[in-house]
Amino acid sequence: MKKILMTGAAALLGAGSLLAQQYDIYISGSTAFRNNTYDSCTRLFDGGTPASIHNDGTSPADKSTFWAMSGTCSNLLVGAGLGTGSNTTVVIHGWFNGSVSGLFALGQKYPAVFYKSSNPSDPTMLTNTATAAFSDVDSKITLWPLPSASYIERHVCVQPFAVVKSVASTMTTVSNMSFSTLNTMIPGSATTLSQFTGNAADSSTVYLVERTLDSGTHASSFAEAQFFGSVNPIYYYDNVGDTGYFVATTNRYDNSTALGQLLNAGGFGFGYVAGGDVATVLKITGGAATTNNMAVAYLGFADAKGVGPVNWANVISYNGQFPVKNWVAGTTPATNDFAPVIFGQYSLWDYEVLAWPKSAQYGTYSDQLAPYAAVNTLLSKLSGYTTGGSFVGGAGSIDQSIQLSQNIGDPNFPPTAIRLGDMHCSRQNPGGNIAPF
């Protein structure tokens, strides 16, 4: 009898362990899109709020490079036939290291670094392959394209980019970047001020602050400029001596960090790692930087926000057009009405992509332990697609998060991306012709 009771207790214990499960999903990729990813992931959970969130302390939290959030997603998992869902904890881990390096980590199964727990008091990190990656461009134009037979790539929205100038007083006459100026700047990462002003006497050098080759924003701008050669050289600003820009001879990262190891493994070369790093460089002022920090860069809209005395103050036009309707240079736009992008007048944009393995490919990852049905269900919902591949948007999707940001009505927190259904034009490839529809 005692043996029978013990066996029964063990069986119940086993049943309990089967019911109480944890599914971990690891997301890497685009730094320009990290705020939209963070906000959308929170809405995947029951009630639209995770039970706990651990971020890296960045303010606002949705611009964090590292975060982990957990809770239940029974509203999604039950529909996928995955039990009650209420006994399954879903933990989403995020590390935003760049679009192309995210694709590299996903496709090459390179171990990325994430917070282990969503407990804010637990700083433990772990290494794991990425389950999915966000990219500012389709993988096919990057250094690490994903084979379509093995990976799903979904367009989730449109990501507008902005040309932003530094805060140096010597940049006050710079108000527009033309296609020809962008094309001229890229090979040498610099040009003369006269290219912007039309005044031959303006002989000062204006630098193009470049990110590493792992940047989707970088890849998008190259495609926009129809430039396919090598970039030589890359410039860094001398933050210590304040002597201006100098030619890079070393990487700004090394193998002492997980990010350095990832970037070196992918062969992504010199440059600044994240859009936030570029924004920080453009904001350097005081001392000699007040005049010698003469530079421009292209940034995702969220990173462009903080450069200048007020939100988006240092965004300049591209080919005479701003990405937002009724833009007044140097001021915060009343609302981010992206009509110039939507109707094809402003071309510095690309589709944001979410990529993850198909079922057979997922099975080749030794450290992805959540059932594929759960992963595919959650990532399909995040991307706004059915598991069969039809776009529907809805609760928990990137599309819904953008829609909610459109409805806030606060100029300090307007949308930084565009819903697919709002677009009245399209393009087949990054930098390609824009066709109305």
VMD Tcl script that draws the C-alpha trace (Angstrom):
set ca {
  {0.00 0.00 0.00}
  {2.82 2.37 0.94}
  {4.50 1.68 -2.39}
  {1.25 2.35 -4.25}
  {0.77 5.66 -2.41}
  {4.32 6.72 -3.17}
  {3.89 5.84 -6.82}
  {0.67 7.84 -6.94}
  {2.32 10.85 -5.33}
  {5.18 10.67 -7.81}
  {2.71 10.53 -10.67}
  {0.92 13.60 -9.36}
  {4.24 15.37 -8.96}
  {5.10 14.46 -12.54}
  {1.76 15.72 -13.76}
  {2.29 18.98 -11.89}
  {5.68 19.45 -13.52}
  {4.11 18.92 -16.92}
  {1.44 21.49 -16.18}
  {3.78 24.13 -14.75}
  {6.06 24.97 -17.65}
  {8.24 27.82 -18.84}
  {8.68 28.83 -22.47}
  {11.66 31.07 -23.23}
  {11.88 33.20 -26.38}
  {15.07 35.14 -27.19}
  {14.80 38.20 -29.45}
  {17.78 40.05 -30.89}
  {18.43 42.61 -33.62}
  {17.49 46.18 -34.52}
  {18.49 48.94 -32.11}
  {16.40 51.47 -34.06}
  {13.27 49.39 -33.46}
  {13.89 48.36 -29.86}
  {11.27 50.68 -28.33}
  {8.49 49.35 -30.58}
  {9.56 45.78 -29.87}
  {9.53 46.32 -26.11}
  {6.09 47.97 -26.11}
  {4.57 45.29 -28.36}
  {6.00 42.38 -26.38}
  {4.39 43.67 -23.18}
  {0.99 43.43 -24.90}
  {1.43 39.74 -25.72}
  {0.83 38.88 -22.07}
  {-2.55 38.33 -20.45}
  {-4.08 41.69 -19.60}
  {-1.51 43.43 -21.78}
  {1.00 43.54 -18.93}
  {3.82 41.14 -17.94}
  {3.95 39.95 -14.34}
  {7.53 41.22 -14.07}
  {10.04 43.13 -16.18}
  {13.80 43.49 -15.83}
  {15.44 46.17 -17.98}
  {18.91 47.70 -18.00}
  {17.89 50.93 -16.30}
  {17.59 53.02 -19.47}
  {14.93 55.73 -19.35}
  {12.46 55.40 -20.93}
  {12.53 51.65 -20.36}
  {11.51 50.80 -23.93}
  {14.87 52.08 -25.20}
  {16.72 49.47 -23.11}
  {19.35 47.36 -24.85}
  {18.77 44.40 -22.48}
  {15.49 43.33 -20.94}
  {13.47 40.28 -19.91}
  {9.74 40.13 -19.20}
  {7.54 37.26 -18.06}
  {3.95 36.31 -17.39}
  {1.21 34.17 -18.86}
  {-0.07 34.26 -22.44}
  {-3.04 31.94 -22.05}
  {-5.11 34.06 -24.43}
  {-2.70 33.04 -27.22}
  {-1.49 29.61 -26.17}
  {-4.95 28.11 -25.60}
  {-5.84 29.03 -29.15}
  {-2.78 27.11 -30.31}
  {-3.93 24.02 -28.43}
  {-1.14 24.34 -25.86}
  {-3.00 23.44 -22.66}
  {-4.69 25.96 -20.42}
  {-1.90 28.48 -20.80}
  {-2.45 29.69 -17.22}
  {0.16 27.23 -15.94}
  {2.76 28.17 -18.53}
  {5.09 31.08 -17.90}
  {6.40 32.79 -21.00}
  {9.71 34.64 -20.64}
  {10.74 36.93 -23.50}
  {14.41 37.95 -23.40}
  {15.62 40.89 -25.49}
  {19.08 42.01 -26.56}
  {19.32 44.72 -29.23}
  {22.72 44.64 -30.88}
  {21.99 45.72 -34.46}
  {19.84 44.41 -37.29}
  {22.48 42.53 -39.26}
  {24.29 41.13 -36.23}
  {20.90 39.94 -35.01}
  {20.35 38.14 -38.32}
  {23.88 36.75 -38.07}
  {23.26 35.46 -34.54}
  {19.98 33.88 -35.64}
  {21.16 32.27 -38.87}
  {24.62 31.21 -37.70}
  {23.41 30.02 -34.28}
  {25.90 32.33 -32.63}
  {25.32 32.55 -28.85}
  {23.91 35.92 -27.83}
  {23.69 37.32 -24.29}
  {20.45 37.94 -22.41}
  {19.15 38.54 -18.92}
  {18.39 35.15 -17.42}
  {15.41 36.31 -15.41}
  {12.70 38.95 -15.47}
  {13.37 39.53 -11.76}
  {14.78 43.09 -11.54}
  {17.05 42.11 -8.66}
  {18.72 39.27 -10.58}
  {21.59 40.56 -12.76}
  {22.54 37.08 -14.01}
  {23.24 36.87 -17.74}
  {23.05 33.76 -19.91}
  {24.12 32.89 -23.44}
  {21.61 31.40 -25.84}
  {20.98 31.40 -29.54}
  {18.36 33.89 -30.73}
  {14.85 32.59 -31.39}
  {14.05 35.58 -33.60}
  {15.58 38.79 -34.92}
  {14.25 42.19 -35.92}
  {15.93 43.90 -38.85}
  {15.50 47.33 -40.44}
  {15.98 45.72 -43.88}
  {15.27 42.40 -45.55}
  {18.06 39.96 -44.85}
  {18.67 39.45 -48.58}
  {20.64 42.71 -48.89}
  {22.75 42.12 -45.76}
  {26.01 40.29 -45.17}
  {24.05 37.37 -43.70}
  {20.93 36.58 -45.76}
  {18.58 33.97 -44.33}
  {17.59 31.14 -46.72}
  {13.85 31.33 -47.38}
  {13.56 27.55 -47.23}
  {14.58 27.61 -43.57}
  {13.39 30.96 -42.17}
  {10.24 33.07 -42.05}
  {10.63 36.81 -42.69}
  {7.61 39.03 -42.11}
  {7.26 42.72 -42.90}
  {5.74 44.12 -39.71}
  {5.63 47.86 -40.48}
  {7.52 50.64 -42.23}
  {10.54 52.18 -40.50}
  {11.22 55.80 -41.52}
  {14.76 57.11 -41.14}
  {15.82 60.71 -40.64}
  {18.93 62.69 -41.54}
  {20.12 64.43 -38.38}
  {22.80 67.09 -37.97}
  {25.05 67.66 -34.97}
  {24.44 70.46 -32.49}
  {27.60 72.42 -33.44}
  {26.95 76.11 -34.01}
  {28.79 75.81 -37.34}
  {26.00 73.53 -38.62}
  {23.23 76.14 -38.47}
  {23.34 76.67 -42.24}
  {22.81 72.94 -42.94}
  {19.13 72.33 -43.64}
  {18.93 69.63 -46.34}
  {20.64 66.45 -47.48}
  {20.24 65.71 -51.20}
  {20.59 62.33 -52.86}
  {23.77 63.52 -54.59}
  {25.28 64.75 -51.31}
  {24.54 61.43 -49.59}
  {26.07 59.57 -52.53}
  {29.13 61.86 -52.42}
  {29.61 61.50 -48.66}
  {29.41 57.73 -48.34}
  {32.71 56.69 -50.07}
  {34.83 58.93 -47.85}
  {32.44 59.43 -44.93}
  {32.86 63.21 -45.34}
  {32.40 66.13 -47.70}
  {32.70 69.91 -47.64}
  {30.11 72.18 -46.07}
  {29.58 73.72 -49.52}
  {27.81 70.52 -50.61}
  {25.03 71.46 -48.19}
  {25.00 75.24 -48.57}
  {25.89 75.78 -52.22}
  {28.46 78.36 -51.15}
  {31.89 77.54 -52.61}
  {33.57 79.44 -49.77}
  {32.27 76.93 -47.20}
  {35.34 74.70 -47.18}
  {34.97 73.15 -43.69}
  {34.59 69.38 -43.53}
  {31.30 67.77 -42.54}
  {31.61 64.14 -41.42}
  {29.18 61.27 -41.85}
  {28.97 59.43 -38.52}
  {28.77 55.78 -39.51}
  {27.67 52.68 -37.66}
  {29.23 49.26 -38.04}
  {28.20 47.05 -40.94}
  {25.84 45.19 -38.60}
  {23.42 48.14 -38.76}
  {20.23 47.84 -40.79}
  {19.99 51.63 -40.83}
  {23.47 51.67 -42.39}
  {22.46 49.08 -45.00}
  {19.27 50.98 -45.79}
  {21.09 54.27 -46.38}
  {23.60 52.57 -48.67}
  {20.75 51.06 -50.66}
  {18.99 54.44 -50.81}
  {22.18 56.07 -52.17}
  {22.59 53.23 -54.70}
  {26.11 52.78 -53.34}
  {27.65 49.31 -53.49}
  {31.37 49.93 -52.95}
  {33.48 49.87 -49.81}
  {33.51 52.66 -47.24}
  {36.86 54.24 -46.54}
  {37.49 55.64 -44.00}
  {35.32 55.59 -40.85}
  {35.62 58.49 -38.41}
  {35.29 58.67 -34.62}
  {35.00 61.82 -32.56}
  {37.80 62.45 -30.05}
  {35.72 62.50 -26.87}
  {38.82 62.86 -24.65}
  {40.97 65.48 -26.38}
  {38.02 67.23 -28.06}
  {40.10 67.69 -31.21}
  {37.39 66.73 -33.69}
  {37.04 63.66 -35.90}
  {39.86 61.24 -36.62}
  {40.27 58.22 -38.90}
  {39.43 54.98 -37.11}
  {42.29 52.48 -36.94}
  {40.76 50.19 -34.31}
  {37.33 48.92 -33.40}
  {35.49 50.56 -30.52}
  {34.83 47.11 -29.12}
  {36.97 44.07 -28.37}
  {36.56 40.47 -27.28}
  {36.26 41.45 -23.62}
  {32.51 41.89 -24.13}
  {29.85 39.61 -25.57}
  {28.89 42.31 -28.06}
  {32.50 42.69 -29.18}
  {32.78 38.94 -29.68}
  {29.58 38.89 -31.73}
  {30.59 41.84 -33.91}
  {34.08 40.48 -34.48}
  {32.69 37.04 -35.32}
  {30.42 38.61 -37.94}
  {33.23 40.72 -39.42}
  {31.26 43.96 -39.07}
  {34.23 46.33 -39.02}
  {34.68 49.80 -37.56}
  {31.96 52.27 -36.59}
  {29.54 53.05 -33.81}
  {27.50 50.08 -32.64}
  {24.02 51.52 -32.01}
  {21.84 54.40 -33.12}
  {21.93 55.71 -29.56}
  {25.74 55.87 -29.77}
  {25.50 57.96 -32.93}
  {22.94 60.28 -31.33}
  {25.29 60.74 -28.37}
  {28.13 61.75 -30.73}
  {25.94 64.29 -32.53}
  {25.08 65.87 -29.17}
  {28.70 66.47 -28.08}
  {29.11 70.20 -27.44}
  {31.03 72.60 -25.24}
  {34.68 73.51 -25.66}
  {36.04 72.96 -29.14}
  {33.13 70.66 -30.00}
  {30.83 73.68 -30.13}
  {32.33 74.43 -33.53}
  {34.33 71.35 -34.63}
  {31.66 68.67 -34.18}
  {30.44 69.16 -37.75}
  {28.60 65.99 -38.68}
  {25.43 64.39 -39.99}
  {24.02 60.89 -39.64}
  {20.94 58.86 -40.53}
  {18.97 57.49 -37.60}
  {15.79 55.66 -36.80}
  {13.07 58.02 -35.66}
  {13.28 57.08 -31.98}
  {17.03 57.77 -31.82}
  {16.67 61.00 -33.83}
  {14.27 62.35 -31.21}
  {16.82 63.39 -28.58}
  {19.32 65.25 -30.76}
  {18.87 68.99 -30.33}
  {17.29 71.38 -27.83}
  {13.77 69.95 -28.31}
  {12.47 66.65 -29.71}
  {13.55 66.12 -33.34}
  {14.98 69.66 -33.50}
  {18.06 68.66 -35.51}
  {16.35 66.58 -38.20}
  {17.01 68.09 -41.63}
  {15.13 67.47 -44.87}
  {16.13 64.82 -47.39}
  {15.75 65.89 -51.04}
  {13.77 68.86 -49.77}
  {11.25 66.67 -47.94}
  {10.73 65.93 -44.26}
  {9.33 62.54 -43.20}
  {6.50 64.25 -41.31}
  {3.81 66.52 -42.78}
  {3.92 70.25 -41.98}
  {7.34 69.94 -40.39}
  {8.83 73.15 -39.02}
  {12.60 72.83 -38.76}
  {13.96 73.14 -35.24}
  {10.65 72.51 -33.47}
  {8.85 69.49 -32.08}
  {6.23 68.31 -34.60}
  {2.66 68.54 -33.31}
  {2.13 64.94 -34.38}
  {4.08 62.45 -36.42}
  {1.88 62.48 -39.51}
  {4.04 60.44 -41.89}
  {2.05 61.44 -45.00}
  {5.23 62.20 -47.04}
  {6.38 58.60 -46.50}
  {2.92 57.10 -46.90}
  {2.31 58.77 -50.27}
  {5.80 58.28 -51.73}
  {7.27 61.78 -51.41}
  {9.97 60.81 -48.89}
  {12.10 57.79 -49.75}
  {14.42 57.26 -46.77}
  {12.52 54.28 -45.32}
  {12.39 50.50 -45.34}
  {10.23 47.66 -44.12}
  {10.91 46.43 -40.59}
  {11.30 42.66 -40.66}
  {10.80 39.98 -37.99}
  {12.56 36.69 -38.81}
  {12.48 33.29 -37.11}
  {13.16 29.66 -38.11}
  {10.67 27.40 -39.79}
  {9.80 24.20 -37.96}
  {12.50 21.90 -39.36}
  {15.20 24.55 -38.93}
  {14.05 25.30 -35.37}
  {14.62 21.65 -34.54}
  {18.34 22.03 -35.33}
  {18.83 24.50 -32.45}
  {19.96 22.57 -29.37}
  {19.10 25.30 -26.83}
  {15.63 26.34 -28.07}
  {13.45 24.31 -25.71}
  {9.99 25.82 -26.08}
  {7.67 23.84 -28.38}
  {7.71 25.19 -31.91}
  {3.92 25.58 -31.93}
  {4.18 28.04 -29.01}
  {7.08 29.95 -30.55}
  {5.39 30.20 -33.94}
  {2.11 31.29 -32.35}
  {3.69 34.04 -30.22}
  {5.97 35.37 -32.95}
  {3.21 35.26 -35.55}
  {1.01 37.30 -33.21}
  {3.86 39.76 -32.55}
  {4.42 40.18 -36.29}
  {0.69 40.61 -36.90}
  {0.33 37.52 -39.10}
  {-1.61 34.30 -38.76}
  {0.49 31.15 -38.55}
  {-0.58 30.57 -42.14}
  {1.01 33.83 -43.27}
  {-1.93 36.26 -43.62}
  {-1.51 39.75 -42.17}
  {-4.22 40.58 -39.62}
  {-2.57 42.84 -36.99}
  {-4.61 42.82 -33.79}
  {-3.89 42.65 -30.06}
  {-0.28 41.96 -29.16}
  {1.07 42.91 -32.59}
  {3.54 45.58 -33.70}
  {0.69 46.96 -35.79}
  {-1.50 47.46 -32.71}
  {1.30 49.18 -30.77}
  {1.77 51.70 -33.58}
  {-1.98 52.27 -33.74}
  {-2.11 52.93 -30.00}
  {0.77 55.40 -30.24}
  {-1.13 57.23 -33.00}
  {-4.07 57.66 -30.63}
  {-2.14 59.07 -27.67}
  {-2.16 62.62 -29.02}
  {0.95 63.58 -27.05}
  {3.66 65.18 -29.25}
  {6.32 63.82 -26.89}
  {5.21 60.23 -27.50}
  {4.03 60.03 -31.13}
  {4.51 56.97 -33.36}
  {8.00 56.28 -34.69}
  {6.91 53.72 -37.32}
  {4.08 53.33 -39.84}
  {1.43 50.62 -40.06}
  {1.48 48.53 -43.22}
  {-2.20 49.22 -43.83}
  {-1.61 52.98 -43.80}
  {0.86 52.89 -46.68}
  {-0.19 54.05 -50.16}
  {3.09 53.06 -51.78}
  {5.52 50.17 -51.67}
  {8.95 49.05 -52.80}
  {10.23 45.61 -53.71}
  {13.74 46.07 -52.36}
  {15.52 48.42 -49.91}
  {16.44 51.56 -51.83}
  {14.35 50.42 -54.80}
  {11.76 52.30 -56.80}
  {8.67 53.41 -54.91}
  {5.40 52.39 -56.56}
  {2.02 53.93 -55.64}
  {-1.01 51.75 -55.00}
}
mol new
graphics top color blue
foreach p $ca { graphics top sphere $p radius 0.5 }
foreach p [lrange $ca 0 end-1] q [lrange $ca 1 end] { graphics top cylinder $p $q radius 0.2 }
display resetview
